[in-house]
Amino acid sequence: MEKPQVSDRPTEPMVYLALLVRQLEREGVTAASVLAGTGIVPRELSDRSLTLSLRTYLEVAARARDQSGDSGFALRLGLGQAVGHHGIYGYAILSSATLGEALEVATRYAGLGVGLLDLTLRVTGEFAVVSVQPTTKLGDMRPFVIDEFLGAWAAGMQAVGAAVELSELRLDFPAPAHRALYREAFGARVHFDCDAIELRYPASALERALDLSDPATAALCRKQCDALLARLGETGGLVAHVRRAVLQTPGKWPGLDAAAERLHTSARSLTRRLKEQGTSYQQILDDARKEVAIEYLQVSELSVDQIAERVGYAETSNFRRAFKKWTGKSPRSYR
């Protein structure tokens, strides 16, 4: 089984591990048994000044998954996370003025949570789409990470009073044994076996005011979030940074040199660092192009020629070949 390719640097808040262990204890599994060999003792779980590595978190999460016997363990874990558990990141979302602002904050500062997923927000046609993509290879822990995130997202949107706004949840894996829990948590149309993970909101709802809006608190929290992201630096997720650089200017797709310049590094260094994380610039670029092309096909009336041009292909025939490679279908049959 492929193992996750994650960092050994201690950047993740201890609170996430504490929540995981607490839920497992409710099922009769002791903290000592699940923490064995990690170097972490139970009393340290309550110390919010401590951090741990993503590798350690996923090792413990794998044990929790195996010992729980509940396929919905990770989704329930996320659903049990309160906004305050996410620190200043959670309060930045909670104090947002509108749903649109809350989604922008949630995606922009996603690296301040468990830094394994990259979130991007774009408005396409009638939908505001939050796309979810792992920042690194997660191996057999991918379902756990996605489920925990989705549960936390549902709980967070419930807290800000926007849970009912979700129009559609699209997931890129088969329906699991706990599929009913998804529908219970989101109450929206839930689709499995899709080409991407997306949370879709009606674009018309983006300006809807939120009940707990506090402009002064929101501004302060954003400032602190910016400082925390700067402090995280490269540990905030290189793949996520590259992905944002690629999507920074819609319709314009930077080459390796241009992307490296945006990230204040050299093309050679960027290539080496991405290789160390099991990916490449071309792979990230292709993934972004695929995502944008699929969105245009699903929600716009643009012709295949026009979509090809917008995702960076001068020749439509090259785009058709690439799209067939990505999805197994031609653009026309996909639509």
N, C-alpha and C positions, 0 to 999 in steps of 0.2 A: 504494500500500500504506500502510495506517495506521501512523504512527510511534508508538512508546511515549511516554506522557506521564509523564516521570519528572524527578526533581530534578537540578539542576546542582550541588548542595552536596556537598562531599567528605566523605561519611559511611561509605563502604564500605571494609572492610579490603583492602589491596593483595594479600593472600594469595590471594584468589579469582581475581584477574586473573593472578597468577603461575602458579597451577595450570592455568588455561586455556591460557596461552601455552606452558607446558611440554608439555601434551598435544599441542598443535598442532605443536610442534617435532618430536615423535616421528614425525609424519606428513610431515616434510620442509619445513614452512613456517617461515620465520625469524621471530624475535621482532620484528626491525626492521620487517619488511613489515606485520605485523598491527598494530603500534603506530603506524605512520606517521600523523602529523597529530594525535595525541592529546596531545603534549607530554610523554609518558612515555617514558623511555629504558630499555632492558633492565636496566641495573644497579639501577634503582630497584625492580624487582620483588621483590628479596630484602629490602627494608627494611620490616619489619613495623610501623614507626611511621608509615608513610605511608597515606593514604586516597585514594580517588578517588570521583567521582560515579557515581550509577547510570547516568546518560546515557552517560558514557564507557565504563563496563563493558559496557553493551548494544551500543554501537557496535562495540567490539572483538569481542564475542560474535557479532554478526551477520557480521563478516568471517570469524571462525573457522568458523561454520556454512557459509558460502558456499565457503570455500577447502578445507574438509575433504572434502566429498563423501560423508561418512558420516552417514546419517540418525540414527544412534545416538550421535553425538559428544557431545551434552549429557548423555545418560544415563550414558555411560561416564565423562564428566568428573566427575559427581557420585559415581559408584561409586568413583572414585579418591581421594575426599576422606577423610582420616583425621579422627578426633575432634579431635586436636590442632590441625588447621587451623582449627577454629571457635573457638579460644581458650577463654576462661572459660565461654562458653556450652556448648561441647562437654564440658568437664569437669564442668559442673553436671549434664548428662544422664548422663554416664558414672558418676558417684558416687551416683546415685539409689538408694534402697533397694529399690524395687519397679518393676515395669513401669508401673503407674499413675502413680507419681511421675515416672518418666522421661518419660512422655507429657505430663504436666502441665507439666513444666519446658520440654520441647521446644516446646510450643504457646505457653506464656506469654511466653517470651523469644525467639520466632522473629524479632523485629525486629532482633536482634543479628547475624543472618546477613546474607545479601543481602536487603535489606528490600523485597522486591517481592511477598511473599505473606503473607497472614494465615492463621493456623492456629487452629482452635477445637476443643476437646475436649468431648464430651458422651457420657453413657451413655444409650442408648436400647434398652430391651428386653435382648436377649442380647448386644448389641454395645457396645463403646466405640469411638466414631467420631471420627476426626480429619478435619475438613473443611478443605479447602485452597481459598483464593480469592485471586486477585490483588488487591493494594491499589490498583492503578491500571490504566489501559488499557495493554496491552503490545503491541498491534498484532501484526505478524507474528513477534514474538519470544516470544509466549506459549508455543508448544510448547517452545522452548529452555529457558525459565525453569522450566517445569513439569518437564521431563525432568531438568534439573540437580538440582532440589530432590529429586525422587523417588530419583535415584541416591544423593544424599547421605544421604537418610533411610534407604535400605536399608543403606548402609555403616554408619551410626550404630547402627541397631538390631542389626546383626551384631556390632558392637563391644561392646554392652552385654549380648549373649547373648539377645536377644529376637526375633531375626529370624523364628524358626519360629512365633511367636505370631500373625502376621498371618493373618487369616481370608480377607480379600477386599480387592482393590484395584479401585476403581471410577473410571473415567476418562471425562471428558465430551467426548472427541474420537474420531474413527474410528481403527481399528487402523493404526499406521504401518508402514513397511517393516521396522523393527527390533522388531516386536512380540515376537519370540522372546526378545529380550534382556530384556524386561519379565518374562517368565515365569522366565527364568534368574535374574534378580535377586531376585524376590520369592517364587517358589515357591508362591504362593497362587493362588487363582482371580482372574484378571485380566479385567475386563469393560470393553469400550470402548463408546462411544456412550451413556453414561449421562447423567443430568441434573446430576451434580455430581462433583467429585473428592473421593474419600473413601478413607481407609485404615481398615479395620474390624478390630478386635481382639476376641476373646472377652472379655466383661465379667468372666467367671470367672477370667481370668488376671491381672487388674489387681493383685492382691495377691502375685503370684509374686515372690520375692526375686531380685535380680540379683547376679551373681557379684562385681562390682567395687564393691559398695556401701560407702560410707565416709561416715557421718553428719557428721563434722566437716568434711570437705572439701566435702560437699554444701551445708552451711549457709553456709560461707565463700563458695562459688561463687555461691550464690543472692544473697547480700548484694551481691557485686560486680556481678552481673547487674542487680540493681535500680538500682544506682548508674549503670551504663552506660545503661540505658534512660532514666533521669531526665536524663542528660547529652544524650542524643539529642534529647529533647524532641519537638517537632513533626516533626522529620525522621524519627522512628521510624515514620511512616506515619499520616497523619490518617484515612484511610479505615479502617485497622485499628482505630484508637482509637474511631471512631464505631461500627463494627461491634460491638466489645466492649461499648460502652455500651448498644447495642440489645439484646444477648443477656445482659446482666448479671442480669436478673431474669426467669427463665423464666415464660412465660405472661402477662407484663406488657410491653406494647410502648410505650415512651415516645414522646411527641410531640417535635417539633423543639425546643421550649423546654426540655423536661425533659432531653433528650439534651445540649443545649448547656450546661445547668447542671451536669450530671455532668462535662463536659469543661472546666468553668471558663471558659466563653466566652459570648458572646451568640449568639442565634439568627441575627441578621443577619450576624455575622462568620463563623459556621460555614457558613452558606449560601454566602457569597462564596468562602470557601476551598475548599469542595467543588466549586463551579462551576469554579474554577481548575484542579482536578484532573479535570475532565470527568465529574463525577457529581453526585448530589444526595442529600439526606437521604432523600427518598422512595424513591429507587432502592436505597439501602443497606437501608432498612427492608423493602422488597418482596423483595429478595434473601434476607434473613434469614428472612422469613416463608415464602418458597418452600422454603428448605432444611429448615426445621423441619417444614413440612407434609408434604414428601416422606418425611422420616424416620418420621413418625407413620403414614403410609400403608403404608410398607414393613415396619415392625417391630412395630406395635401393632394391637390389635383395636378401637381407638376408632372410633366412628361418625364419619361426615363432619361431622355437626352438632357433635360434641365437638371434632373437630380444628379446625373453623372458629372455635370459641370460643377455643381455646388459641392460635391464631395471630392473635387480635385482631379477628375479624369477628363483629359482633353478629348479622348476617343471613347465614345459610348461602348464600343465593342470591348474595350479593356475593362470598363466598369462592369459590364455584364458577366465577363469571365470571373472577375474578382468576387462579385456578389454570389455567383453560383458556388464558388469555392467556400465562401463564408457560410452560406445557408443551405446549400444543396438545391436551391431553386433559382430560377431566373427572376429578375425584378418584376416582370409582368405577371408571372404565375404567383409570385409572393403576394402581390397586390390583390 
